[in-house]
Amino acid sequence: MTADRPVGDLFRRFRDRLAGSAGPASDAGDAGPGGGLPDVTGGGAEPGGGVAGAGVSRGVTVAAGARQPHAETGERQPPAEAASRGRRRGGRGRRGGEELAVPEAEFTSYYGRPILKAPVWKWDIAAYLFTGGLAAGSSLLAAGGQLTGRPALRRAGRVASLAAVTASTVFLIKDLGRPARFHHMLRVAKPTSPMSVGTWILGAFGPAAGLAAVAESASWLPGRGLPGLVRQALPPVGHAAGLAAAATAPALATYTGVLLADTAVPSWHEAYPELPVIFAGSALASGAGVGLIAAPAAQAGPARRMAVAGAALELYGAHRVETRLGLLSEPYRTGRPGRLLRAGRTLTAVGVAGALLGRRSRTLSALSGVALLGASVATRFGIFEGGVASAKDPKYTVVPQRERLERRRAAGG
């Protein structure tokens, strides 16, 4: 037994660490006579050559405050530790029903590096998500005003759409680093690449939205000579361009959701059914906000209907990503992303309520429009930051992978 003593000490320390004890049991009282396993019966060897204390009966009564022997190893331990071990019995352990309480696992990777490389995108891409949706929603608003004979609504939508798509182009080029890279992306069309498709969508939408907005300046031109001819030609050209921009708007509003879901970022990738729905609803709500701010209350009917439809889609999609994804929903509910998404829901509800109640109040309609724009910003930034947070924590990669592996094994078995 003397030669085995160091091994026994190491094993007890290893076991105590697994059991979550405060430190290795190294008190002098932990050892029995001769420094070996404890002799709790006062005798030396039991009949059959066993070590005394190794087979202590579970029915032995121990005085209060005395060190109690472990049921399997015979090791003496403090009463608090014995009670703690007793509370952990009854599980499906391998030895005598004992279940060791192990500290919660910390997911790390080799050399302290994350499993996934977090997106290098910064705030400008989150802003690009918002301005792209705003451009799409505003062009739909302008088409509605154009088809229903509401010039103030049409004008506000066209101007806002041009401003938003210009900002989107600036944000995208800023992220690419050089303006030439945007041009280079137009040299190739890859239907399987959301980035390539999105670049072509933006390239088709931008000129149409720009031409429609320029047509709003026809009334400022003189009525004679060449400017007079341009003044007469601009309205029908703007009419066609506005409808072309509106036809491209749904793709512009939703492709960014497909782009995020096409990455390896866990909380984006798993939310591939919901992200396009959220972005479509956010685009409609932001476009409705422009109409409620800029148009008179008498012409804001289409904007109110857009606000209701957009809010319904946005709230439905946001609720799904916060509840359907299991562990991967957690980044959308906690921290800064959770606060942003909750703020987005609150502002959306306030905006819709104000739009419906303020039918005759220009001030209330404008405040509702501001709330809807703020809701769109908060929602886009919340979705963006939730995905970034899921890429930084290894557990959002490891745990879902293990769950998928277990499901495959169960299905195959």
N, C-alpha and C positions, 0 to 999 in steps of 0.2 A: 504493500500500500504506500510505502514511502516514495517509491519511484513514480507512482501515479498521482501524487499530491499536486504537483504544479498543473498537470492537465486538468484535474478536478477543479482547481481554483479558476483556471481560464474558462472552463465550461460554465461554472457558476456565474462568473462575471458576464459572459456572453448571454446566458439565460436571463439575468437580471436586467440587462439592457433591453432585451426584447420585451420583457415584462414591464418596462417603463419605470423601473425603480430609480430612486434618487442616486444610487451609487452602488458599487460592488459590495457584497456582504463580506467584509474582511475583519469583523470584530473578533476578538479572541474567543468570545463565547460561541462562535460559529463552528469551531472545531471541537471534536470529541477528544477522548483520551489519545495521546500520542500524536495529535494533529491530524488524524484521519477523519473519516466520517463520524458523526456524533454518536455516542452511546447513550441513548435516552432511557434505557432500562437499567442502567447501572452495571450491566454485565459486560463481558468481553464479546466472545463469539457465540452466536446462536447455534442451536443444533443444525447440523448440515453444513457448517462451515461458513454461513453467511455473516456479513458484518452486522454487528449489533446496531439497531436503530434503522437499518435499511428497510425493514419490513414492519414498521410500527403500525399498530392497529389504528383505524380511524376513530375507534371509540374511546381512546385514551383521554382522560380528563386532565387538563392542564390548569394549574393555578392561575388566577387572574394576574396579568402583568408579566408572567413568565414568557420566555421565548418558546414559541410553539414549533414543533417539528413539521417540516413539509411532508405532505402525505406520501409522495413517491420517493423523494431523494433522502428524506430523513434530516435534512438540514434545518438547524434551529434558525428562527427568524423572529424579528420583533412582532408584538401583537398586532400593530397597525398593518404591517405587511401581510401577516397571516390573514387578517380580516379582509384585506384587499384581494388576496388570492382566493379567499372563500367566495367573495362576491363574483369573481370571474368564472366560478365553476358553473356547470350546467350547460355549457355550450357543446358544440360538436367537435371538441378537441380530439387529438389523436391519442392522448394518454389520459385515461380515467375521466374523460369529459371535461378536461381543463382547456380553457380558451384564453390564450395570451392576448393582452391588450397591447397592440403595436401602435406607436405614434403614427399619425397621419402622414402618408407618403408625400414627399416633396419632389415634384417632377423637375429634373434637371437634365442637362445633356453634357456631352464630353467637353471638357475645358471651359465650362461655364457659358458656352455659346447656345443660343436658342435653336430649337429644332427647325423652325421656319425663319427665314429672313423677313423681318417686318417690312411692310410696304415703305418705300422711300418717298411716297407721295406726301406732300405737305398740305397746309391749309388751302393753297391755291387750287388743288384738285377738288377739295370739298366745296370750294366756292364755284368751281366749274360745274359741279353737279347741280348746284342751285341755279346758276345763270342759264345753263342749258334747259332746265325745266321751265324757267321763267320765260325764255324765248319761245318755247313750244306752246306753253299755255297762252301767252299773249297773242301769238299768231292765230290760235283757235278763237280767241276772244274777238280779234279783229275780223275774222271771217264771219263770225256770228253777227257782229254789228253791220258788216257789209251786206249780208244777205237779208237782214231784217230792217234795213233802212235806218240805222242808228249811227250817224256820222261821228259823234263824239266818242262812242265806244270803238268804232273802227279806227279812228285816228290814234286814240290812246294805245290800242293794242299793237298797231303797226310801229309806232315810235318805240314803245317799250320792247318789242321784239327785236328791232334793229339794235338798240342799246345793249340788250342782254346777249345777243349772239356775238356782238363785237367784244364784249367782256369775256365771253367764253373762249373766243379765239385767242385773246391775249393771255388768259390763264393757261390754255393748252400749250401755246408757244413758250410761255415761261417755264412750264414743266419740261418741255422737250429740250430746252436749253438754247436752241438756235432756230430762227424762223425758217431756215432752209429745210429743216427736218419735217415740218408740216407739209411743205411742197413735195418732199421725197416720198412721204407716205401716200400721196395721191398718184404716184407713178405705178403702184401695184394695187390690185383689188383682190382681197382674200375673203371670200364669203365665210370661211371658218374662223376668222379673226374678228372679234367684236371691236377691237381698236381700229382695224382697217375699215370695217363697215361704218363705224362711227365717224371716222374722218370723212368718208364719202358723203354720209348723211349731212354732216356739218357743211361740207363744201357745196352741197345742193341747196340746203336750206338758206345759207347766208345770203347769196345773191338775190334769191327770190324775196326774202324778207327786206333786204336793202332796197330793192326796186319798188316794193310796195310802200315803204316808208317815204322814199323820195317822191312818189306820186302825190303824197299829201301836201307837197309844196307847190302844186300846180297853180293854186289860186294866187300865189305871190308873184307869178310871172306876168309881164305885160301881155296885152291881148293882140299886139300887132307884130308883123314880121315873123322872123324865125322863132323868137320866144313864144309868139302866139300859137304857132304850129305845135311847139313842144307842150304848151299848156293844154291844147286840145287832145294830144296823143297820150299824155300821162295818165289820165283817169282810167281808160280801158286797159292800158298796160298794167297799171297798179292793181286793177281788179283781177286780172289773170295771175299776176305774181302773188297776190295775197292768197288766192285759192291754192296755188302751187305750194306756197309755204305751209298752209294749213294741212295740205295732204301729206307733207313730210314731217309735220310736227309730232304725230304719235311715235314715229320711230326715233326722233330726236329725244323725246321725253323718256323713253324706256330703255334705249340701248345702253345707257350708263349703268342701269341695274344689271343687265346681262354682262357688261364688262366686269363689274365687281364680282359677280357670281362665278365668272370664268377663271378666277384666280384660285390659288391654293389656300387663301386665308380662310380658316375654318368657319367662322360665323358668317362670312359672305357666301362661301361656296355652298353651305348647307341651306341657305335661305334663297336659293335660286328661283323657287316659284313666287316668293313674296316681293323680292326687290323690284322687279318691273312694275308690280301693282302699286307699291308704295310710291315709286317715282312718278308714275302716271297720275296718281291722285294728287301728289304734291305739285306737279306741273299745272294741273287744272286749278287747284286752289290758289296758287300764286298768280296765274293769269286772271282769275276772278278778282283777286285783290287789286290788281291794276285797274280793272274796270270800275270797281267800287270807289276807288280813290279819285279817278280822273273823270268819270262820266257823271252827268246829272242823275239824280235819283230816278227820274222818269225814263231814262234810257238804260238803266242798269239791270233790267230784268234778266237778260242772258247771263250776266255776271253772277247774279244770285243763284241761278240754276247750276252754273258751273261750280260755284262754291260748295253747294250741297253734294253734288256728285263727286267732286274731288275730295272733300272731307270724308265721305263714306269709304272711298277706296283707300285713302291714306290711313285712316284709323283701323280699318280691317287688316291691312297689311302689317302695320306696326304691332297690332295685338298678336298677330300670328308669329312674327319673329321673336316676340317676347315670351311666347308660351309653347310653341310647337317644337322647338329645336332641342329640348332637353338641356343638357349642360351647356350647349352652345348658345342658348338664349341668355345665359347669365351675363355676358358682356353688355347686352342691350338693356339690362335691368339695373346694373350697378355702376357706381362711379360717375364720371362725367358723361358718358353716353347715356346712362339711365336718366340723369337729370335733364339732358337735352331732349330726349324723347318724351319725357313727361311734360316738359314745357311746351313741346310741339303739340301734344294732345290738348293741353289746356288752351293754348292760343287758337287751335283749330276750332274747338267748341265755342270759344268766345266769338271768333270771327263769323262762324255760321249763324250763331244766335243773333248777332248784331245785323248781319245781312238780311235775315228774315224779318226782324223787328223794325229795322230802319228803312222801310220802303219809301217813306216820305221825308226822311231826314238825311240831308247830304252829309252832315257832320257825323252822324252815327254810321252811315255807310262807309265814309272814309276811314273811320277808326276800325271798322270791321276789316277793311282792306289791309290796313297796316298789320292787324293781328294775323291775318292769313299769310301775308308775306313773312312775318316773323316766324310763324309756324313752319313754313316751308324751309327756312334757313335752319331752324333748330332740328327738324327731322333729318335733313340731308347731312348735317354735321354729326348728329347722333349716330346715324347708320355708319358713316365713315369711321368715326372714332371707335365704335363698337368692334368693327372688323380689325382695326389696328390693335386694339387691346387683346383680341383673341389670338393674334399671331405672336404676341410677345410672351404669353404664358404657355409653357409646354403642355400643361394638362389638357388644354382644349384640342391638342393634336393627338396626345397619347390615349386618353380615355375613350374618345369616340372610335379610334382605330381598334382598341381592344374589344369594345362592344360589337363592332362589325365582325371581328374575327370570331367572337363567341357565337354570334347569330349564324355565321356560315358553318361553324362546326356543328351547331345544333341542327341546322337544316340538313347537313350532310349525314348526320348520325341517324 
